[in-house]
Amino acid sequence: MKKLVAVTSCPTGIAHTYMAAEALQIAAKEMGYEIKVETQGSVGAENIIDENDLREADAVIIAADTNVDKSRFVGKPLIEVPVKEAIKDAKGLITRALEVKVSDKKELIDDVQKIKSKERSNRTGPYKHLMTGVSFMIPFVVAGGILLALGFAFGGIYVYNVHGSIAETLFSTGKQAFALMIPVLAGYIAYSIADRPGLVPGFVGGALASTIGAGFLGALVAGFAAGYVVVGIKKFVKLPKALDGLMPVLILPVLSTIIMALLMVYILGSPVKALNDGLFAWLKSLQGANAAILGLILGLMQAFDMGGPVNKAAYVFATGTIVAGGSGIMAAVMAGGMVPPLGIALASTVIARKKFTEEEREAGKAAWALGASFITEGAIPFAAADPLKVIPSIMAGSGVAGALSMLFGCKLAVPHGGLWVLVIPNVMTNLLLYIIAIATGMVVTAIMLTILKKDVVEE
């Protein structure tokens, strides 16, 4: 019997990671193969592949949008694809993995022949580095944001003036955790590009971006710059063999950090800060219809690829706009992200059950919880089965929800949590109107699905 091992990992480590693992396990069982899937999710690596698993494996599958260490798979046939590839066509992926050949098992894994999908060719490089940074940043954003909200809940809007109280401790701790998102984003972008040597200049570059006021955009610039600075040093700085040991512990961290400091302070920092300030001034000026248009665009982005690069771009942008008192952009993004699974759940379990198979109706029950938790990926199984009808429907609903959220002046003080965090005092501005915006988007999606989809005839 053929045996395979696999690793799945998505930027947030929540939905795609485990959906891909389940798809691979089901496909392997149906094909008569054994498979062990290691999930590198938000809680860390689970079901870890050990030496015995590797020894018996006929092929390795990596379905990931983040940087996965491949050194342990040297000498094994390996295929690497985006995480969505495993969800869409797990059987095809397994078949392709078993067709990979390794001519020389002493070669490094990067030299092993790989079969890659067309989609993969468009999503390597900068996208993968960015998503690696995002995957490490999000826990800091979520923890920090919710601690800030709890501080406001227990201590009121002026909690920061009540020194020594539990509420102020929660608030100040959340502020520190939230502030770390910029260095962490930059550090792990650099790590994705240059491996561990990229961490020091990446974190330092991110910290400098934060200090000089370059914000989220500065973190992006610092992360990529630090990674490629380290790559350049490795390529052009050559030491005698006897001094090779100095490279990782002295030359790389010190030289790369000096270069990053000079770049951020004297070259990159001021222009990026000006761009960042201009962007936020423009966003602050948006009112009424203009704000609604921005909300519409953000909602459409959330639903377009349901957790993919477009969705994550809108989300990461929104997290950078959170300030004391909340962010209208963050509110619009979360509303747009909740609507796809909620709208599908409404259609499949309540108003248009006959348009869905029994299996889809069962999945619709889970979609209620996923949507309420701001996990847009809950819509993926439905979109994969009928993309031409489902994707336009969820984009319409999300766009409406985002536009209404901005039009109503709703503001959100936390970056995640869905409906569950809205019960915390001071987290949401205009809560009732926000719920109306989400409900309206749900109904729009459900009605469009009812109109576009045909009745299912089941035997």
Stockholm file with secondary structure:
# STOCKHOLM 1.0

chainA/1-459         MKKLVAVTSCPTGIAHTYMAAEALQIAAKEMGYEIKVETQGSVGAENIIDENDLREADAVIIAADTNVDKSRFVGKPLIEVPVKEAIKDAKGLITRALEVKVSDKKELIDDVQKIKSKERSNRTGPYKHLMTGVSFMIPFVVAGGILLALGFAFGGIYVYNVHGSIAETLFSTGKQAFALMIPVLAGYIAYSIADRPGLVPGFVGGALASTIGAGFLGALVAGFAAGYVVVGIKKFVKLPKALDGLMPVLILPVLSTIIMALLMVYILGSPVKALNDGLFAWLKSLQGANAAILGLILGLMQAFDMGGPVNKAAYVFATGTIVAGGSGIMAAVMAGGMVPPLGIALASTVIARKKFTEEEREAGKAAWALGASFITEGAIPFAAADPLKVIPSIMAGSGVAGALSMLFGCKLAVPHGGLWVLVIPNVMTNLLLYIIAIATGMVVTAIMLTILKKDVVEE
#=GR chainA/1-459 SS CCEEEEEEECSSSSSHHHHHHHHHHHHHHHHTCEEEEEEEETTEEESCCCHHHHHHCSEEEEEESSCCCCGGGTTSCEEEECHHHHHHCHHHHHHHHHHCCCSCTTSCGGGSCCCCCHHHHTSSTHHHHHHHHHHHHHHHHHHHHHHHHHHHHHHCTTGGGSTTSHHHHHHHHHHHHHHTHHHHHHHHHHHHHHSGGGHHHHHHHHHHHHHTTCHHHHHHHHHHHHHHHHHHHHHHCCCCGGGTTHIIIIIHHHHHHHHHHHIIIIIIHHHHHHHHHHHHHHHHHCCHHHHHHHHHHHHHHHHHSSSSHHHHHHHHHHHTTCCTTCBHHHHHHHHHHHHHHHHHHHIIIIICGGGSCHHHHHHHHHHHHHHHTTCGGGGHHHHHHSHHHHHHHHHHHHHHHHHHHHHTTCEESSSSCGGGGTTSTTSEESHHHHHHHHHHHHHHHHHHHHHHSCCCCCC
#=GC SS_cons         CCEEEEEEECSSSSSHHHHHHHHHHHHHHHHTCEEEEEEEETTEEESCCCHHHHHHCSEEEEEESSCCCCGGGTTSCEEEECHHHHHHCHHHHHHHHHHCCCSCTTSCGGGSCCCCCHHHHTSSTHHHHHHHHHHHHHHHHHHHHHHHHHHHHHHCTTGGGSTTSHHHHHHHHHHHHHHTHHHHHHHHHHHHHHSGGGHHHHHHHHHHHHHTTCHHHHHHHHHHHHHHHHHHHHHHCCCCGGGTTHIIIIIHHHHHHHHHHHIIIIIIHHHHHHHHHHHHHHHHHCCHHHHHHHHHHHHHHHHHSSSSHHHHHHHHHHHTTCCTTCBHHHHHHHHHHHHHHHHHHHIIIIICGGGSCHHHHHHHHHHHHHHHTTCGGGGHHHHHHSHHHHHHHHHHHHHHHHHHHHHTTCEESSSSCGGGGTTSTTSEESHHHHHHHHHHHHHHHHHHHHHHSCCCCCC
//
